[in-house]
Amino acid sequence: METSDMSMKTASKRRGLRYYFNIYFRIIAQDIKSKLSYRSDFIISLIGMILTDAVEILSFWLVFQNFPSVKGWNFYEMLFLYGFTLVASTPAQCMFDNNWNLRLVVYSGDFIKYCFRPVNLFFYFMSEIFDIKGVGKLFVGLSCIVYSWNKLALPVNFKSLVLLIFGFVFASLIVIAILNLASSACFFIMNSFFVLSLSNTLRGYARYPITIFSGALKFVFTFIAPIAFMAYYPSMAVLRPDNVPVLTWFTPVFGIVFFYISYKVWMKGALSYNGTGN
């Protein structure tokens, strides 16, 4: 593995972003073509994903039929946060969904094939699958945001739209980082599925405002498992512009740093992989 590691690093240095963008879009185009060849399966899966999100929205609505607000948050504000979470999760769903298969190829020994190609290992593995069904999550998320934006009578201007877009970008890095870290656990422990399951559960809490949690959970969800940056902090710049928390402006820092850490941990595990058997 040491020889392959050195050759891979040398090849990676010789190749720039243009090369990787070019090869990525070629791989994705082929993957999408193969998926669309089974149109019935694609359509059914897409509808199922949309209905799943719709059911969760319905549960929100039912709760607010009995309670006008939760810790000062009304239904439309909560719907905005939920929509924000869905949009921020779309890149992870579409481009990094192969993380869910990582433990299977590691335990079977098939991961070894990724170690002998002259491209970045992380890039090679992630580019293998593009889950186009994630577009359904994007559609539902944007619908929730537009609807709640209108009901809350939020101002529509250049500043708010720019803040919203930047919020999506850096919040998505948090979502991807959590998925990277959870999936990379398979390189270090045998039974790693519970880590993935736990990360998925934690991501579910991102749709709620951090103010409804206790002090200990606020700290955990902000600085240890920073799911508060998946929706609450970045959305506050648009949702409540007169009461923006200081940490909102640190969303880019948390997004970039956390993603970088997750990448380094993933690569450390991948480069130490020696296959299965003796």
HELIX and SHEET records of a PDB file:
HELIX    1   1 GLU A    2  ARG A   14  1                                  13    
HELIX    2   2 LEU A   17  LEU A   36  1                                  20    
HELIX    3   3 ARG A   39  ASN A   66  1                                  28    
HELIX    4   4 PHE A   75  MET A   95  1                                  21    
HELIX    5   5 ASP A   97  ASN A  101  5                                   5    
HELIX    6   6 LEU A  102  SER A  108  1                                   7    
HELIX    7   7 ASP A  110  PHE A  116  5                                   7    
HELIX    8   8 LEU A  121  MET A  126  1                                   6    
HELIX    9   9 GLY A  134  LYS A  151  1                                  18    
HELIX   10  10 PHE A  158  SER A  184  1                                  27    
HELIX   11  11 ALA A  185  PHE A  187  5                                   3    
HELIX   12  12 PHE A  193  GLY A  204  1                                  12    
HELIX   13  13 TYR A  205  ARG A  207  5                                   3    
HELIX   14  14 ILE A  210  ILE A  212  5                                   3    
HELIX   15  15 GLY A  215  PHE A  219  1                                   5    
HELIX   16  16 VAL A  220  ILE A  224  3                                   5    
HELIX   17  17 ILE A  227  MET A  230  5                                   4    
HELIX   18  18 TYR A  232  LEU A  239  1                                   8    
HELIX   19  19 VAL A  246  PHE A  250  5                                   5    
HELIX   20  20 THR A  251  LEU A  271  1                                  21    
END                                                                             
